[in-house]
Amino acid sequence: MPDYKLYLQEIISMTEKILASVSDKTIEEFANNSDLFDATLMRLHFIGETIKAVPFSLKKDYKKVRWRKFARLRNLISHRYGQINKIIIWDIIGKLPELKAQMKEILEAEK
């Protein structure tokens, strides 16, 4: 199995962990739970870091994926951690099911 497939599986795993941890939470509960917020940011950071490792040749074949946005989010989390807007992170969490589906589609197509 090529390395990039492991990366895609890791992205799926992180999205599942984030979604499971916030599934029964409101935005207020999420924003007021510093441990949950920190864990979510760490997982989003991991997603961004992993996306950076996905080969460009694969990324250019799947342009619908928001590769750059997640890579930029990783940079923001790394360098401006204290300035992260919790509402924006909540909105990003809402986009994770789409990212997960896209990663699964790529894995299926690349068999």
C-alpha positions as CSV (number, residue, x, y, z in Angstrom):
1,M,0.0,0.0,0.0
2,P,1.5,3.4,-1.0
3,D,2.2,5.8,1.9
4,Y,-0.4,8.2,0.8
5,K,-3.1,5.7,1.4
6,L,-2.0,5.5,5.1
7,Y,-2.2,9.3,5.2
8,L,-5.8,9.3,3.8
9,Q,-6.8,6.6,6.4
10,E,-5.3,8.8,9.2
11,I,-7.3,11.8,8.0
12,I,-10.4,9.7,8.1
13,S,-9.6,8.4,11.6
14,M,-9.0,12.0,12.9
15,T,-12.3,13.2,11.3
16,E,-14.1,10.4,13.0
17,K,-12.6,11.1,16.4
18,I,-13.5,14.8,16.1
19,L,-17.0,14.1,15.0
20,A,-17.5,11.5,17.7
21,S,-16.3,13.9,20.4
22,V,-18.6,16.7,19.5
23,S,-21.6,14.7,18.3
24,D,-23.7,15.5,21.3
25,K,-22.4,19.0,22.0
26,T,-23.8,22.4,21.2
27,I,-21.4,25.2,20.1
28,E,-21.6,26.7,23.6
29,E,-20.6,23.4,25.2
30,F,-17.8,23.0,22.7
31,A,-16.5,26.5,23.2
32,N,-16.6,26.3,27.0
33,N,-14.9,22.9,27.2
34,S,-11.2,23.8,26.9
35,D,-10.1,20.1,26.9
36,L,-12.4,19.3,24.0
37,F,-11.4,22.4,22.1
38,D,-7.7,21.7,22.6
39,A,-8.1,18.0,21.5
40,T,-10.1,19.2,18.5
41,L,-7.4,21.6,17.5
42,M,-4.7,19.0,17.9
43,R,-6.6,16.6,15.6
44,L,-7.2,19.4,13.1
45,H,-3.5,20.2,13.2
46,F,-2.8,16.5,12.6
47,I,-5.1,16.5,9.6
48,G,-3.4,19.6,8.2
49,E,0.1,18.1,8.8
50,T,-1.0,14.8,7.1
51,I,-2.4,16.6,4.2
52,K,0.9,18.3,3.6
53,A,2.4,14.8,3.2
54,V,0.0,13.7,0.5
55,P,1.8,13.8,-2.8
56,F,1.0,16.8,-5.1
57,S,0.3,14.5,-8.0
58,L,-2.6,13.0,-6.0
59,K,-3.9,16.4,-4.9
60,K,-4.0,17.8,-8.4
61,D,-6.2,14.8,-9.5
62,Y,-8.7,15.6,-6.7
63,K,-9.1,19.3,-6.9
64,K,-12.5,19.3,-5.1
65,V,-10.8,18.5,-1.8
66,R,-9.8,21.6,0.2
67,W,-6.2,20.5,0.6
68,R,-4.8,24.1,1.0
69,K,-7.4,25.2,3.4
70,F,-6.7,22.4,5.8
71,A,-2.9,22.9,5.4
72,R,-3.3,26.6,6.2
73,L,-5.5,25.8,9.2
74,R,-2.6,23.7,10.5
75,N,-0.3,26.7,10.2
76,L,-2.8,28.9,11.9
77,I,-3.1,26.4,14.8
78,S,0.6,26.1,15.1
79,H,1.5,29.8,15.0
80,R,-1.6,31.6,16.2
81,Y,-3.0,29.1,18.7
82,G,-4.2,31.8,21.1
83,Q,-6.1,33.7,18.4
84,I,-8.2,30.8,17.1
85,N,-11.9,31.7,16.8
86,K,-14.0,28.9,18.3
87,I,-17.0,29.7,16.0
88,I,-14.8,29.2,12.9
89,I,-13.5,25.9,14.3
90,W,-17.1,24.8,14.9
91,D,-17.9,25.7,11.2
92,I,-14.8,23.7,10.1
93,I,-16.0,20.7,12.1
94,G,-19.2,20.9,10.1
95,K,-17.1,20.4,6.9
96,L,-15.4,17.2,8.2
97,P,-18.0,14.8,7.0
98,E,-17.4,16.0,3.4
99,L,-13.6,15.7,3.9
100,K,-14.1,12.2,5.3
101,A,-16.3,11.2,2.3
102,Q,-13.7,12.6,-0.1
103,M,-10.9,10.7,1.5
104,K,-12.9,7.5,1.2
105,E,-13.7,8.2,-2.4
106,I,-10.0,8.7,-3.2
107,L,-9.1,5.4,-1.5
108,E,-11.8,3.6,-3.4
109,A,-10.7,5.1,-6.7
110,E,-7.0,4.4,-6.1
111,K,-7.4,0.7,-5.4
